[in-house]
């Protein structure tokens, strides 16, 4: 599951603004802002979450699953 912290950190790693991520996904900036808010991606549809994941992965972000140390993100090698 994608968290709002992973979205923000992933964007920061690849230097994407909310506007740029919105353009890459075809979502609106308010939708991106809502997904990065306190309720996180749960405030959006599964389709929107997958669009964000796909865009960030294409930009070079790797999602790290919960493995006892917490879910996270890193740059792909």
PyMOL Python script that loads the backbone (N, CA, C, O; Angstrom):
from pymol import cmd

cmd.read_pdbstr("""\
ATOM      1  N   UNK A   1       0.843  -1.185   0.000  1.00  0.00           N
ATOM      2  CA  UNK A   1       0.000   0.000   0.000  1.00  0.00           C
ATOM      3  C   UNK A   1       0.881   1.238   0.000  1.00  0.00           C
ATOM      4  O   UNK A   1       1.846   1.313   0.761  1.00  0.00           O
ATOM      5  N   UNK A   2       0.570   2.177  -0.818  1.00  0.00           N
ATOM      6  CA  UNK A   2       1.284   3.448  -0.914  1.00  0.00           C
ATOM      7  C   UNK A   2       0.850   4.370   0.220  1.00  0.00           C
ATOM      8  O   UNK A   2      -0.341   4.481   0.511  1.00  0.00           O
ATOM      9  N   UNK A   3       1.807   5.027   0.857  1.00  0.00           N
ATOM     10  CA  UNK A   3       1.491   6.011   1.896  1.00  0.00           C
ATOM     11  C   UNK A   3       1.753   7.415   1.363  1.00  0.00           C
ATOM     12  O   UNK A   3       2.449   7.594   0.364  1.00  0.00           O
ATOM     13  N   UNK A   4       1.188   8.401   2.041  1.00  0.00           N
ATOM     14  CA  UNK A   4       1.426   9.784   1.629  1.00  0.00           C
ATOM     15  C   UNK A   4       2.904  10.137   1.786  1.00  0.00           C
ATOM     16  O   UNK A   4       3.448  10.890   0.978  1.00  0.00           O
ATOM     17  N   UNK A   5       3.556   9.601   2.816  1.00  0.00           N
ATOM     18  CA  UNK A   5       4.987   9.859   3.021  1.00  0.00           C
ATOM     19  C   UNK A   5       5.810   9.286   1.867  1.00  0.00           C
ATOM     20  O   UNK A   5       6.770   9.916   1.421  1.00  0.00           O
ATOM     21  N   UNK A   6       5.445   8.104   1.382  1.00  0.00           N
ATOM     22  CA  UNK A   6       6.153   7.516   0.245  1.00  0.00           C
ATOM     23  C   UNK A   6       5.963   8.371  -1.011  1.00  0.00           C
ATOM     24  O   UNK A   6       6.902   8.557  -1.785  1.00  0.00           O
ATOM     25  N   UNK A   7       4.756   8.885  -1.210  1.00  0.00           N
ATOM     26  CA  UNK A   7       4.511   9.756  -2.367  1.00  0.00           C
ATOM     27  C   UNK A   7       5.397  10.986  -2.314  1.00  0.00           C
ATOM     28  O   UNK A   7       6.069  11.319  -3.290  1.00  0.00           O
ATOM     29  N   UNK A   8       5.397  11.664  -1.167  1.00  0.00           N
ATOM     30  CA  UNK A   8       6.189  12.885  -1.020  1.00  0.00           C
ATOM     31  C   UNK A   8       7.676  12.590  -1.178  1.00  0.00           C
ATOM     32  O   UNK A   8       8.384  13.309  -1.883  1.00  0.00           O
ATOM     33  N   UNK A   9       8.147  11.537  -0.523  1.00  0.00           N
ATOM     34  CA  UNK A   9       9.568  11.192  -0.589  1.00  0.00           C
ATOM     35  C   UNK A   9       9.959  10.775  -2.008  1.00  0.00           C
ATOM     36  O   UNK A   9      11.034  11.133  -2.490  1.00  0.00           O
ATOM     37  N   UNK A  10       9.093  10.027  -2.668  1.00  0.00           N
ATOM     38  CA  UNK A  10       9.361   9.607  -4.035  1.00  0.00           C
ATOM     39  C   UNK A  10       9.456  10.791  -4.978  1.00  0.00           C
ATOM     40  O   UNK A  10      10.341  10.844  -5.831  1.00  0.00           O
ATOM     41  N   UNK A  11       8.547  11.735  -4.826  1.00  0.00           N
ATOM     42  CA  UNK A  11       8.593  12.952  -5.649  1.00  0.00           C
ATOM     43  C   UNK A  11       9.885  13.709  -5.402  1.00  0.00           C
ATOM     44  O   UNK A  11      10.519  14.198  -6.337  1.00  0.00           O
ATOM     45  N   UNK A  12      10.272  13.802  -4.128  1.00  0.00           N
ATOM     46  CA  UNK A  12      11.489  14.542  -3.779  1.00  0.00           C
ATOM     47  C   UNK A  12      12.729  13.869  -4.372  1.00  0.00           C
ATOM     48  O   UNK A  12      13.634  14.551  -4.852  1.00  0.00           O
ATOM     49  N   UNK A  13      12.772  12.545  -4.340  1.00  0.00           N
ATOM     50  CA  UNK A  13      13.935  11.824  -4.869  1.00  0.00           C
ATOM     51  C   UNK A  13      14.183  12.101  -6.343  1.00  0.00           C
ATOM     52  O   UNK A  13      15.330  12.170  -6.787  1.00  0.00           O
ATOM     53  N   UNK A  14      13.113  12.259  -7.093  1.00  0.00           N
ATOM     54  CA  UNK A  14      13.257  12.472  -8.537  1.00  0.00           C
ATOM     55  C   UNK A  14      12.918  13.908  -8.936  1.00  0.00           C
ATOM     56  O   UNK A  14      12.744  14.214 -10.116  1.00  0.00           O
ATOM     57  N   UNK A  15      12.826  14.782  -7.932  1.00  0.00           N
ATOM     58  CA  UNK A  15      12.630  16.216  -8.146  1.00  0.00           C
ATOM     59  C   UNK A  15      11.394  16.531  -8.991  1.00  0.00           C
ATOM     60  O   UNK A  15      11.465  17.276  -9.969  1.00  0.00           O
ATOM     61  N   UNK A  16      10.268  15.951  -8.594  1.00  0.00           N
ATOM     62  CA  UNK A  16       8.996  16.219  -9.272  1.00  0.00           C
ATOM     63  C   UNK A  16       8.118  17.091  -8.386  1.00  0.00           C
ATOM     64  O   UNK A  16       7.967  16.815  -7.196  1.00  0.00           O
ATOM     65  N   UNK A  17       7.551  18.116  -8.945  1.00  0.00           N
ATOM     66  CA  UNK A  17       6.572  18.926  -8.225  1.00  0.00           C
ATOM     67  C   UNK A  17       5.222  18.202  -8.254  1.00  0.00           C
ATOM     68  O   UNK A  17       5.035  17.245  -9.006  1.00  0.00           O
ATOM     69  N   UNK A  18       4.298  18.668  -7.432  1.00  0.00           N
ATOM     70  CA  UNK A  18       2.949  18.105  -7.483  1.00  0.00           C
ATOM     71  C   UNK A  18       2.353  18.315  -8.871  1.00  0.00           C
ATOM     72  O   UNK A  18       1.671  17.437  -9.400  1.00  0.00           O
ATOM     73  N   UNK A  19       2.609  19.474  -9.453  1.00  0.00           N
ATOM     74  CA  UNK A  19       2.089  19.764 -10.785  1.00  0.00           C
ATOM     75  C   UNK A  19       2.671  18.795 -11.817  1.00  0.00           C
ATOM     76  O   UNK A  19       1.943  18.292 -12.673  1.00  0.00           O
ATOM     77  N   UNK A  20       3.964  18.535 -11.742  1.00  0.00           N
ATOM     78  CA  UNK A  20       4.597  17.605 -12.686  1.00  0.00           C
ATOM     79  C   UNK A  20       4.041  16.192 -12.531  1.00  0.00           C
ATOM     80  O   UNK A  20       3.785  15.509 -13.523  1.00  0.00           O
ATOM     81  N   UNK A  21       3.855  15.755 -11.282  1.00  0.00           N
ATOM     82  CA  UNK A  21       3.285  14.425 -11.061  1.00  0.00           C
ATOM     83  C   UNK A  21       1.860  14.370 -11.593  1.00  0.00           C
ATOM     84  O   UNK A  21       1.451  13.368 -12.180  1.00  0.00           O
ATOM     85  N   UNK A  22       1.112  15.430 -11.391  1.00  0.00           N
ATOM     86  CA  UNK A  22      -0.259  15.481 -11.915  1.00  0.00           C
ATOM     87  C   UNK A  22      -0.253  15.340 -13.438  1.00  0.00           C
ATOM     88  O   UNK A  22      -1.070  14.612 -14.001  1.00  0.00           O
ATOM     89  N   UNK A  23       0.664  16.032 -14.093  1.00  0.00           N
ATOM     90  CA  UNK A  23       0.747  15.959 -15.560  1.00  0.00           C
ATOM     91  C   UNK A  23       1.138  14.548 -16.014  1.00  0.00           C
ATOM     92  O   UNK A  23       0.599  14.039 -16.997  1.00  0.00           O
ATOM     93  N   UNK A  24       2.072  13.922 -15.302  1.00  0.00           N
ATOM     94  CA  UNK A  24       2.508  12.568 -15.674  1.00  0.00           C
ATOM     95  C   UNK A  24       1.396  11.533 -15.514  1.00  0.00           C
ATOM     96  O   UNK A  24       1.322  10.567 -16.274  1.00  0.00           O
ATOM     97  N   UNK A  25       0.544  11.741 -14.533  1.00  0.00           N
ATOM     98  CA  UNK A  25      -0.510  10.766 -14.237  1.00  0.00           C
ATOM     99  C   UNK A  25      -1.840  11.083 -14.903  1.00  0.00           C
ATOM    100  O   UNK A  25      -2.701  10.212 -15.028  1.00  0.00           O
ATOM    101  N   UNK A  26      -2.009  12.334 -15.333  1.00  0.00           N
ATOM    102  CA  UNK A  26      -3.303  12.754 -15.868  1.00  0.00           C
ATOM    103  C   UNK A  26      -4.295  13.093 -14.772  1.00  0.00           C
ATOM    104  O   UNK A  26      -5.482  13.277 -15.041  1.00  0.00           O
ATOM    105  N   UNK A  27      -3.816  13.178 -13.534  1.00  0.00           N
ATOM    106  CA  UNK A  27      -4.670  13.549 -12.406  1.00  0.00           C
ATOM    107  C   UNK A  27      -4.574  15.048 -12.185  1.00  0.00           C
ATOM    108  O   UNK A  27      -3.686  15.704 -12.730  1.00  0.00           O
ATOM    109  N   UNK A  28      -5.472  15.585 -11.399  1.00  0.00           N
ATOM    110  CA  UNK A  28      -5.431  17.013 -11.096  1.00  0.00           C
ATOM    111  C   UNK A  28      -4.485  17.279  -9.925  1.00  0.00           C
ATOM    112  O   UNK A  28      -4.205  16.386  -9.125  1.00  0.00           O
ATOM    113  N   UNK A  29      -4.000  18.510  -9.837  1.00  0.00           N
ATOM    114  CA  UNK A  29      -3.145  18.896  -8.712  1.00  0.00           C
ATOM    115  C   UNK A  29      -3.906  18.736  -7.387  1.00  0.00           C
ATOM    116  O   UNK A  29      -3.323  18.243  -6.422  1.00  0.00           O
ATOM    117  N   UNK A  30      -5.185  19.136  -7.304  1.00  0.00           N
ATOM    118  CA  UNK A  30      -5.906  18.914  -6.043  1.00  0.00           C
ATOM    119  C   UNK A  30      -5.978  17.428  -5.645  1.00  0.00           C
ATOM    120  O   UNK A  30      -5.952  17.107  -4.457  1.00  0.00           O
ATOM    121  N   UNK A  31      -6.068  16.534  -6.624  1.00  0.00           N
ATOM    122  CA  UNK A  31      -6.082  15.099  -6.318  1.00  0.00           C
ATOM    123  C   UNK A  31      -4.738  14.680  -5.737  1.00  0.00           C
ATOM    124  O   UNK A  31      -4.696  13.940  -4.753  1.00  0.00           O
ATOM    125  N   UNK A  32      -3.636  15.142  -6.331  1.00  0.00           N
ATOM    126  CA  UNK A  32      -2.304  14.822  -5.814  1.00  0.00           C
ATOM    127  C   UNK A  32      -2.157  15.369  -4.397  1.00  0.00           C
ATOM    128  O   UNK A  32      -1.655  14.674  -3.513  1.00  0.00           O
ATOM    129  N   UNK A  33      -2.589  16.600  -4.178  1.00  0.00           N
ATOM    130  CA  UNK A  33      -2.507  17.211  -2.848  1.00  0.00           C
ATOM    131  C   UNK A  33      -3.317  16.406  -1.832  1.00  0.00           C
ATOM    132  O   UNK A  33      -2.862  16.183  -0.711  1.00  0.00           O
ATOM    133  N   UNK A  34      -4.502  15.976  -2.218  1.00  0.00           N
ATOM    134  CA  UNK A  34      -5.354  15.192  -1.320  1.00  0.00           C
ATOM    135  C   UNK A  34      -4.683  13.860  -0.984  1.00  0.00           C
ATOM    136  O   UNK A  34      -4.727  13.408   0.160  1.00  0.00           O
ATOM    137  N   UNK A  35      -4.063  13.236  -1.989  1.00  0.00           N
ATOM    138  CA  UNK A  35      -3.407  11.956  -1.764  1.00  0.00           C
ATOM    139  C   UNK A  35      -2.190  12.102  -0.847  1.00  0.00           C
ATOM    140  O   UNK A  35      -1.817  11.152  -0.159  1.00  0.00           O
ATOM    141  N   UNK A  36      -1.578  13.273  -0.835  1.00  0.00           N
ATOM    142  CA  UNK A  36      -0.428  13.518   0.027  1.00  0.00           C
ATOM    143  C   UNK A  36      -0.837  14.097   1.382  1.00  0.00           C
ATOM    144  O   UNK A  36       0.017  14.381   2.221  1.00  0.00           O
ATOM    145  N   UNK A  37      -2.122  14.268   1.591  1.00  0.00           N
ATOM    146  CA  UNK A  37      -2.625  14.833   2.841  1.00  0.00           C
ATOM    147  C   UNK A  37      -2.709  13.806   3.954  1.00  0.00           C
ATOM    148  O   UNK A  37      -2.220  12.685   3.810  1.00  0.00           O
ATOM    149  N   UNK A  38      -3.331  14.188   5.071  1.00  0.00           N
ATOM    150  CA  UNK A  38      -3.408  13.337   6.258  1.00  0.00           C
ATOM    151  C   UNK A  38      -4.073  11.975   6.025  1.00  0.00           C
ATOM    152  O   UNK A  38      -3.691  10.985   6.648  1.00  0.00           O
ATOM    153  N   UNK A  39      -5.053  11.926   5.140  1.00  0.00           N
ATOM    154  CA  UNK A  39      -5.725  10.647   4.875  1.00  0.00           C
ATOM    155  C   UNK A  39      -4.958   9.817   3.860  1.00  0.00           C
ATOM    156  O   UNK A  39      -5.235   8.631   3.683  1.00  0.00           O
ATOM    157  N   UNK A  40      -3.998  10.438   3.197  1.00  0.00           N
ATOM    158  CA  UNK A  40      -3.127   9.735   2.262  1.00  0.00           C
ATOM    159  C   UNK A  40      -3.846   9.201   1.039  1.00  0.00           C
ATOM    160  O   UNK A  40      -4.956   9.628   0.719  1.00  0.00           O
ATOM    161  N   UNK A  41      -3.200   8.258   0.356  1.00  0.00           N
ATOM    162  CA  UNK A  41      -3.769   7.693  -0.865  1.00  0.00           C
ATOM    163  C   UNK A  41      -5.116   7.006  -0.647  1.00  0.00           C
ATOM    164  O   UNK A  41      -5.858   6.772  -1.602  1.00  0.00           O
ATOM    165  N   UNK A  42      -5.432   6.683   0.608  1.00  0.00           N
ATOM    166  CA  UNK A  42      -6.731   6.073   0.894  1.00  0.00           C
ATOM    167  C   UNK A  42      -7.868   7.035   0.548  1.00  0.00           C
ATOM    168  O   UNK A  42      -9.019   6.619   0.419  1.00  0.00           O
ATOM    169  N   UNK A  43      -7.541   8.328   0.398  1.00  0.00           N
ATOM    170  CA  UNK A  43      -8.538   9.330   0.027  1.00  0.00           C
ATOM    171  C   UNK A  43      -8.782   9.338  -1.481  1.00  0.00           C
ATOM    172  O   UNK A  43      -9.499  10.200  -1.989  1.00  0.00           O
ATOM    173  N   UNK A  44      -8.193   8.388  -2.191  1.00  0.00           N
ATOM    174  CA  UNK A  44      -8.338   8.341  -3.641  1.00  0.00           C
ATOM    175  C   UNK A  44      -8.666   6.910  -4.072  1.00  0.00           C
ATOM    176  O   UNK A  44      -8.665   5.986  -3.259  1.00  0.00           O
ATOM    177  N   UNK A  45      -8.939   6.750  -5.343  1.00  0.00           N
ATOM    178  CA  UNK A  45      -9.281   5.418  -5.861  1.00  0.00           C
ATOM    179  C   UNK A  45      -8.031   4.573  -6.079  1.00  0.00           C
ATOM    180  O   UNK A  45      -6.922   5.099  -6.175  1.00  0.00           O
ATOM    181  N   UNK A  46      -8.219   3.287  -6.156  1.00  0.00           N
ATOM    182  CA  UNK A  46      -7.124   2.371  -6.440  1.00  0.00           C
ATOM    183  C   UNK A  46      -6.477   2.660  -7.780  1.00  0.00           C
ATOM    184  O   UNK A  46      -5.268   2.493  -7.941  1.00  0.00           O
ATOM    185  N   UNK A  47      -7.278   3.094  -8.742  1.00  0.00           N
ATOM    186  CA  UNK A  47      -6.750   3.440 -10.062  1.00  0.00           C
ATOM    187  C   UNK A  47      -5.802   4.626  -9.961  1.00  0.00           C
ATOM    188  O   UNK A  47      -4.732   4.619 -10.570  1.00  0.00           O
ATOM    189  N   UNK A  48      -6.184   5.641  -9.198  1.00  0.00           N
ATOM    190  CA  UNK A  48      -5.327   6.814  -9.027  1.00  0.00           C
ATOM    191  C   UNK A  48      -4.028   6.448  -8.331  1.00  0.00           C
ATOM    192  O   UNK A  48      -2.960   6.927  -8.711  1.00  0.00           O
ATOM    193  N   UNK A  49      -4.115   5.607  -7.323  1.00  0.00           N
ATOM    194  CA  UNK A  49      -2.917   5.163  -6.603  1.00  0.00           C
ATOM    195  C   UNK A  49      -1.975   4.453  -7.567  1.00  0.00           C
ATOM    196  O   UNK A  49      -0.769   4.697  -7.551  1.00  0.00           O
ATOM    197  N   UNK A  50      -2.514   3.586  -8.393  1.00  0.00           N
ATOM    198  CA  UNK A  50      -1.673   2.856  -9.342  1.00  0.00           C
ATOM    199  C   UNK A  50      -1.045   3.792 -10.369  1.00  0.00           C
ATOM    200  O   UNK A  50       0.099   3.579 -10.771  1.00  0.00           O
ATOM    201  N   UNK A  51      -1.762   4.812 -10.796  1.00  0.00           N
ATOM    202  CA  UNK A  51      -1.194   5.803 -11.721  1.00  0.00           C
ATOM    203  C   UNK A  51       0.012   6.499 -11.100  1.00  0.00           C
ATOM    204  O   UNK A  51       1.023   6.716 -11.767  1.00  0.00           O
ATOM    205  N   UNK A  52      -0.099   6.846  -9.827  1.00  0.00           N
ATOM    206  CA  UNK A  52       1.010   7.511  -9.130  1.00  0.00           C
ATOM    207  C   UNK A  52       2.196   6.560  -8.984  1.00  0.00           C
ATOM    208  O   UNK A  52       3.338   6.940  -9.241  1.00  0.00           O
ATOM    209  N   UNK A  53       1.922   5.334  -8.574  1.00  0.00           N
ATOM    210  CA  UNK A  53       2.989   4.338  -8.432  1.00  0.00           C
ATOM    211  C   UNK A  53       3.710   4.158  -9.764  1.00  0.00           C
ATOM    212  O   UNK A  53       4.940   4.181  -9.811  1.00  0.00           O
ATOM    213  N   UNK A  54       2.961   3.981 -10.835  1.00  0.00           N
ATOM    214  CA  UNK A  54       3.559   3.771 -12.161  1.00  0.00           C
ATOM    215  C   UNK A  54       4.413   4.966 -12.581  1.00  0.00           C
ATOM    216  O   UNK A  54       5.512   4.789 -13.107  1.00  0.00           O
ATOM    217  N   UNK A  55       3.918   6.170 -12.354  1.00  0.00           N
ATOM    218  CA  UNK A  55       4.651   7.375 -12.755  1.00  0.00           C
ATOM    219  C   UNK A  55       5.949   7.511 -11.961  1.00  0.00           C
ATOM    220  O   UNK A  55       6.996   7.825 -12.527  1.00  0.00           O
ATOM    221  N   UNK A  56       5.879   7.277 -10.654  1.00  0.00           N
ATOM    222  CA  UNK A  56       7.079   7.404  -9.828  1.00  0.00           C
ATOM    223  C   UNK A  56       8.092   6.309 -10.157  1.00  0.00           C
ATOM    224  O   UNK A  56       9.295   6.568 -10.195  1.00  0.00           O
ATOM    225  N   UNK A  57       7.613   5.095 -10.394  1.00  0.00           N
ATOM    226  CA  UNK A  57       8.531   4.018 -10.770  1.00  0.00           C
ATOM    227  C   UNK A  57       9.193   4.314 -12.115  1.00  0.00           C
ATOM    228  O   UNK A  57      10.388   4.073 -12.285  1.00  0.00           O
ATOM    229  N   UNK A  58       8.434   4.829 -13.055  1.00  0.00           N
ATOM    230  CA  UNK A  58       8.996   5.189 -14.360  1.00  0.00           C
ATOM    231  C   UNK A  58      10.046   6.289 -14.235  1.00  0.00           C
ATOM    232  O   UNK A  58      10.978   6.358 -15.036  1.00  0.00           O
ATOM    233  N   UNK A  59       9.894   7.143 -13.233  1.00  0.00           N
ATOM    234  CA  UNK A  59      10.832   8.235 -13.003  1.00  0.00           C
ATOM    235  C   UNK A  59      12.082   7.782 -12.248  1.00  0.00           C
ATOM    236  O   UNK A  59      13.034   8.549 -12.105  1.00  0.00           O
ATOM    237  N   UNK A  60      12.078   6.521 -11.759  1.00  0.00           N
ATOM    238  CA  UNK A  60      13.264   5.997 -11.092  1.00  0.00           C
ATOM    239  C   UNK A  60      13.116   5.705  -9.612  1.00  0.00           C
ATOM    240  O   UNK A  60      14.109   5.444  -8.933  1.00  0.00           O
ATOM    241  N   UNK A  61      11.899   5.745  -9.100  1.00  0.00           N
ATOM    242  CA  UNK A  61      11.657   5.466  -7.685  1.00  0.00           C
ATOM    243  C   UNK A  61      11.384   3.974  -7.502  1.00  0.00           C
ATOM    244  O   UNK A  61      10.659   3.363  -8.287  1.00  0.00           O
ATOM    245  N   UNK A  62      11.969   3.404  -6.465  1.00  0.00           N
ATOM    246  CA  UNK A  62      11.700   2.014  -6.093  1.00  0.00           C
ATOM    247  C   UNK A  62      10.999   2.034  -4.744  1.00  0.00           C
ATOM    248  O   UNK A  62      11.474   2.671  -3.805  1.00  0.00           O
ATOM    249  N   UNK A  63       9.886   1.347  -4.644  1.00  0.00           N
ATOM    250  CA  UNK A  63       9.135   1.287  -3.397  1.00  0.00           C
ATOM    251  C   UNK A  63       9.631   0.109  -2.563  1.00  0.00           C
ATOM    252  O   UNK A  63       9.781  -1.007  -3.060  1.00  0.00           O
ATOM    253  N   UNK A  64       9.878   0.381  -1.295  1.00  0.00           N
ATOM    254  CA  UNK A  64      10.357  -0.637  -0.363  1.00  0.00           C
ATOM    255  C   UNK A  64       9.178  -1.053   0.505  1.00  0.00           C
ATOM    256  O   UNK A  64       8.566  -0.210   1.161  1.00  0.00           O
ATOM    257  N   UNK A  65       8.851  -2.347   0.516  1.00  0.00           N
ATOM    258  CA  UNK A  65       7.707  -2.802   1.313  1.00  0.00           C
ATOM    259  C   UNK A  65       8.006  -2.767   2.813  1.00  0.00           C
ATOM    260  O   UNK A  65       9.159  -2.698   3.241  1.00  0.00           O
ATOM    261  N   UNK A  66       6.951  -2.818   3.576  1.00  0.00           N
ATOM    262  CA  UNK A  66       7.069  -2.931   5.036  1.00  0.00           C
ATOM    263  C   UNK A  66       7.841  -4.209   5.328  1.00  0.00           C
ATOM    264  O   UNK A  66       7.423  -5.296   4.929  1.00  0.00           O
ATOM    265  N   UNK A  67       8.963  -4.082   6.020  1.00  0.00           N
ATOM    266  CA  UNK A  67       9.787  -5.265   6.300  1.00  0.00           C
ATOM    267  C   UNK A  67      10.322  -5.245   7.719  1.00  0.00           C
ATOM    268  O   UNK A  67      11.412  -5.750   7.989  1.00  0.00           O
ATOM    269  N   UNK A  68       9.566  -4.673   8.605  1.00  0.00           N
ATOM    270  CA  UNK A  68      10.007  -4.564   9.986  1.00  0.00           C
ATOM    271  C   UNK A  68      10.631  -3.211  10.276  1.00  0.00           C
ATOM    272  O   UNK A  68      10.650  -2.772  11.426  1.00  0.00           O
ATOM    273  N   UNK A  69      11.144  -2.543   9.246  1.00  0.00           N
ATOM    274  CA  UNK A  69      11.751  -1.233   9.420  1.00  0.00           C
ATOM    275  C   UNK A  69      10.883  -0.119   8.891  1.00  0.00           C
ATOM    276  O   UNK A  69      11.251   1.053   8.976  1.00  0.00           O
ATOM    277  N   UNK A  70       9.744  -0.467   8.350  1.00  0.00           N
ATOM    278  CA  UNK A  70       8.842   0.523   7.777  1.00  0.00           C
ATOM    279  C   UNK A  70       8.963   0.603   6.269  1.00  0.00           C
ATOM    280  O   UNK A  70      10.037   0.399   5.703  1.00  0.00           O
ATOM    281  N   UNK A  71       7.858   0.899   5.636  1.00  0.00           N
ATOM    282  CA  UNK A  71       7.831   1.055   4.182  1.00  0.00           C
ATOM    283  C   UNK A  71       8.598   2.312   3.809  1.00  0.00           C
ATOM    284  O   UNK A  71       8.697   3.244   4.607  1.00  0.00           O
ATOM    285  N   UNK A  72       9.139   2.340   2.599  1.00  0.00           N
ATOM    286  CA  UNK A  72       9.902   3.505   2.173  1.00  0.00           C
ATOM    287  C   UNK A  72      10.080   3.565   0.674  1.00  0.00           C
ATOM    288  O   UNK A  72       9.406   2.853  -0.071  1.00  0.00           O
ATOM    289  N   UNK A  73      10.992   4.418   0.231  1.00  0.00           N
ATOM    290  CA  UNK A  73      11.329   4.571  -1.174  1.00  0.00           C
ATOM    291  C   UNK A  73      12.834   4.773  -1.306  1.00  0.00           C
ATOM    292  O   UNK A  73      13.499   5.190  -0.358  1.00  0.00           O
ATOM    293  N   UNK A  74      13.356   4.478  -2.470  1.00  0.00           N
ATOM    294  CA  UNK A  74      14.745   4.758  -2.799  1.00  0.00           C
ATOM    295  C   UNK A  74      14.864   4.884  -4.298  1.00  0.00           C
ATOM    296  O   UNK A  74      13.944   4.530  -5.036  1.00  0.00           O
ATOM    297  N   UNK A  75      16.004   5.392  -4.751  1.00  0.00           N
ATOM    298  CA  UNK A  75      16.250   5.477  -6.190  1.00  0.00           C
ATOM    299  C   UNK A  75      16.671   4.107  -6.713  1.00  0.00           C
ATOM    300  O   UNK A  75      17.408   3.376  -6.052  1.00  0.00           O
ATOM    301  N   UNK A  76      16.194   3.775  -7.902  1.00  0.00           N
ATOM    302  CA  UNK A  76      16.626   2.533  -8.540  1.00  0.00           C
ATOM    303  C   UNK A  76      18.077   2.675  -8.971  1.00  0.00           C
ATOM    304  O   UNK A  76      18.533   3.773  -9.290  1.00  0.00           O
ATOM    305  N   UNK A  77      18.784   1.587  -8.980  1.00  0.00           N
ATOM    306  CA  UNK A  77      20.176   1.606  -9.447  1.00  0.00           C
ATOM    307  C   UNK A  77      20.203   1.607 -10.946  1.00  0.00           C
ATOM    308  O   UNK A  77      21.279   1.621 -11.544  1.00  0.00           O
TER     309      UNK A  77
END
""", "prot")
cmd.dss("prot")
cmd.show_as("cartoon", "prot")
cmd.util.cbc("prot")
cmd.orient("prot")
